[in-house]
Amino acid sequence: MVPKNQRKFRVIGIAFLSTVCIWFFGSYRVIANEFESLHFQTSRIIKVSLKQPNNQQLCSQSQNIARQLEPIGNQVLSGSKILFKTFADDKVLSIPAEPLPTIHQAAKKAKVPVIMYHDIISNKKVIYDITPQELEKHFELIKSTQMTPISLNRLFAHLRTGSPLPKKPILLTFDDGYGGHYEYAYPLLKKYGYPAVFAIHTSGVGVNAGRTHVTWEQLRIMANDPLITISSHSRTHPALTKISDQQLYKEVVESKQILEAQLNRSIIYFTYPYGNYDSRVKKIVAEAGYLAALTIGDPTEMFANQSKDLFAISRFEKSRLEKVIPQAWGSPNLAQCNS
């Protein structure tokens, strides 16, 4: 029989080890983020300003940099500056950003088409549907015309800072969380290596009445892919301007909370159901902690850079793809190099 004192120390030891394990696993993400922050702190962070003579060379190379520039992950994109990485070396560019929700003056010179898709389905039922074969033809058109699909994070960072983009950028978005998004669109996006945004209304997840919708398990798989950005599309997909403040709060705030809890990641973008918004809706969306919102025209379809602000980013319906491709342009110079 183990003596009483030894049993006491053993219990204390087990409790201590359990506490350490819980702390370690609970703090894993924080520790990982700290290491990542340390890496960027030790990288060569360059603040872009022509007042610094050593940046003259950087400006002369800006058109080449545009194809490589990506906002660094795990940073707060709402800050007064945004950090960008290049793939050529260990440089980290720190570019000043306009206050939310203002679009940078230099970004207004570019023309980034944001294309909106709905269901991807074998047998089309309504005008918004598209078959998997038609979607792949769209992707082939994007490829053959040398367009460069970008992420929503990159578009957002560009609109806030005027940072350069590839010569012919485009953003792809898919609304409503249909089953065809996981079955057809997602495999094609992976095949071509194209980033995209999926807008999800939480009450529809896993519901297959009428049309199929993605399950939470499928949504987690997509959300964990670096190509995919998940945006909230409300809880029940109502016309937001026609509901009470209390209902609006639930649609905007609770959908964010549900998505973040289910997907274990921050949701910082919103997509208005039917493109329906006004100043009251925008205010609630901003107060809920979203940084930007997608619509479908304001009041007509236009390039993202022509939008009123970051809470009214305009899109084109998929049928306009062929017409907007020749106009797309990324303004591939650092804005600060033109000042």
N, C-alpha and C positions, 0 to 999 in steps of 0.2 A: 504493500500500500504506500502511495506517495505521501510524504509528510505534508502537513497542512501548509507550512511556509513555502514549500516548493510548489504546491498547487497554486498558491496565491501569486507567486512570481510568474508562473507559467500563464495564468489567466491574464495578468498585466501585460506580459510579453505578446501574447496573441492579440490582445486589444490594440497594443501599440502598432504591431505590424499591419493589422487591418486598417487602422487609421491612415498609416503611411500609404498603403495601396490605394485606398479610396482617394486620398489627396492627389497621388500621382496620376491616376487615370482621369480624375476629374479635371486636373490641371494640364493634361496633355496638350490640348489645343493652345492654351495660353503660352506654354513653354515653346511649342513649335512656332507660334507667331513671333515670340520674342527672338528666337534664333533667326527667323526670316528678316525681322527688323534690323537685327545686328548685321546681317549680311549686307543689307542696303546701306546701312550707316557706314560700313567699311568700303563700299563701292565708291567710285568717283561720281559724286552727285554734282551735276553742273546746272546752275541756275541760268536759264537762257536770258541773256541781256547783252545788247550790243555795246553797253557801257564797259563790258569786260572784254578787252582786246583778244584774249585767248579763245573767245567764242566766235571770232570771225570765221575761222576754219569750219566750225560747226555749221554756221549758216550756209557756207558754200557747199556743204555736203547734204543739206537738208532734204533735197529731192530724193536722194538715195535712202536717207534715213526713214522717209515716210513709209516705205514698204515694210520696214522692220519695227516701227514704233508701236508699242503696246502699253496701256496703263498697267502698272504693277498690281498684282492681286493682293488681297488682304489689306488694302489701304482704305481710308475713309474718303470716298469720292466727293463728299460735300465740302471739303476743306478749301482754303484760300489758294492752294496750289495742288497740282496733281503730278505724281511721279510716273515717269515713263521709262521703260527699258528698251534697249536695242539689242539685237542678236549678234551684232558685229563685235562688240567688246563688252567690258563691264561698266560702261557709262550708264548713269541714271540721270535722266533729264528732269529737272524740276521746273514746271511751267506754271505761271500764275493763272488762276481761273477767275472768271466773272462770278459775282455773287449769284446764288440761286434765286429765281429760275431764269436769269438772263442768258441769252445766247451771245457768245463773243462776236464782236463786229467782224473779225477776220473769218469766222466760220460761216458767216452769211454769204461769203463769196463762193463757197463750194455748193455742189448739188448732189446730195446723197439721197437716192430713192430708197424708201422703205416699202417693201412689197408685202401685202397682206393676203394670206391664204386662210381658207376655212377647212372643210372636210376633204380628206383624200380618200376616195372611195371607188370601187371597181365599176359600179353602175351609178352614174350621176342622176340625182333627183331634182336638184335646183341649180340655178345659175352660179351659185357660189362654190359648188362642188368641182373637183378636178380629179381625174384618174391618176393612178401612179405613173402610167406611161406619159401622160401630159406633163406631170411634175418633172419627170426625168428629162423631157424635152426642154423644159425651162432651164434646168440645171446645165444641160448641154449648151444652150444658147448663152448662158452666163459665162460658161467656160470658153466657148469659141470667140466671144467678143472681148475676152480678156478682162472681164469684170472681176473685182475682188470682194467677195462677201466678207463683212466685218461683224464683230460682236456688238451688242447693244452697249456694253461698257466702253468700247472704243468710240462709238458714235457719241455717247454721252460726254466722254472726256474731250472729244473734238469740239463739240458744241460749246463746252464751257471754257476751253482754252484757245481755240483756233488752231490746235495742233494739226500737223499735216496728216493726210490720209493717202492711201494708194491712189493712183491716177483715176481709176474708175471704180469707186466703192459702191457697195449695195448692202442693204440689211434685209434679211428674210424673217418674216413673222408668221406664226400660225395661231389662230384664235380658237378658243372653246374646248380644247382638250379632247378632241375626238379620238376614237380608237385607231383610225387611219393614220394619225400622227405618229403613233408608236409602231404600227404595223408596216407603214409604207414610207412616210416622210423621214423618220429618224434613220432607218437603214440607208436611205439615199444621201442624207446629210453626211453620214459617216463615210460612205463610199467616195463622195466628192471632197470631203474635208471642209464642208461649209458650216460656219456658225449660224445659229438661228435662235429665235425667241418663241417660246410657247406660252400663250396666255391662258390661264386656268381659272375657271369659276368653280369654287370648291364643292358646291352642292352637286355638281355633275360628275365628279370623279367616281369611277366604278359603276355608274348608272348606264344601263344599256336599253332603256325604253326608247323606242323610235330609232335612235342611232347609238352605236357603241361609243364609249368614252374610255380614256386611259384609266387604269387602276392606280392606286397609290404605289404599289410595287413597281409598276412600269414607270411611273413618274419619278420615283427615286433613282431608277437606273439612268434615266435621261438627265436628271438634275445633277448627277455625279459625273457627267461627261463634260469636260471643259468646253466643248463646242456649244453646249446648250445653256441658255438663260431662261429661267422661269419668271414670269410676271403674273401678278394678281389680275384677275378679270372679274373681281367681285365675288360674292357668295352665290347669288342666284341669277345673275345676269339680267337685272332690270334696267330700265331707262333711268339713270341716276337723277336726272333733273326733275323727275316726276314723283319722287318719293320724299317722305318727311326727313327732317334732320336725324331723328332717332334711327330710322331705317337706313339712311345713308351711312351713318356711322357704323352700323353693323355690317353693311355690305363692304365697306372700304377697310375698316380696322380688323374685323374678325376674319376676313379672308386672308389678310396678311398673317395674323396670328396662327391660323390653321396651317397655312402653307409652311411657315417657319417651323412649327412644331413637327409636322409630318416629314419635311425634307431636311430638317436640321441645318438650315442655312438662312442667311438674311435675304429678304425679298425687298428690293429697293425700287422696283418698277411696277407701274400700274397700267392697265389697258382698259380704256372706257368701253363698256358694253355699248354696241351700236355707234360708238364714237360720240356718245351723248354726254356733254358736260357743260357747265357754266361756271361763273366765278365762285359760287357756293361749293360746288363739287370740287373744284381745283383746290380751294382752301382746305377742305377736309382731307383730301388726298395728301396735301403737303404736311398738314398737322399730324397725319398718321405715320409719317416717317418715310414716305416714298420720296425719291429724288427726281423722278421724271415720269411722264405718262404719255402713252401712245393713243392717237385718235385716228379718224379716217377722213380727214379733210376739214378745213377751217376757213370758209365753208366749202371750198373746193379742194380737190387733191393737189398737193404741192410737195416739193422736196423738203426733207427734214429741216434744212438750213433756212427755209423761208417761213418756218413756223413762228407763231407769236412768242412762245417761250418754251421752256423745257417741260411744262405741264400740258403742252398741246402739240406734241410732235406728230406731224402729219404723215400719212401713208398713202400709197397707191394700191388700188385693187389689182389683183394678179393679172387681169386682162390687159393692163397698161404696160406690162413689162417691156414688150418690144419697142414701144414708143419712147419710154424714158431712158433706155440704155444709151442711145447716142448722146443724150444730154448730160449724163452723169459725169461728175468731175470732183476730184478730191482736194483741190487747192494744195498741192504737195510742197508747200514752203512753210517754214516756221514763221508764224505770224510776227513774232518779235524781231525777226530778221528784216521785216519790211517797215519797221517803225523808225 
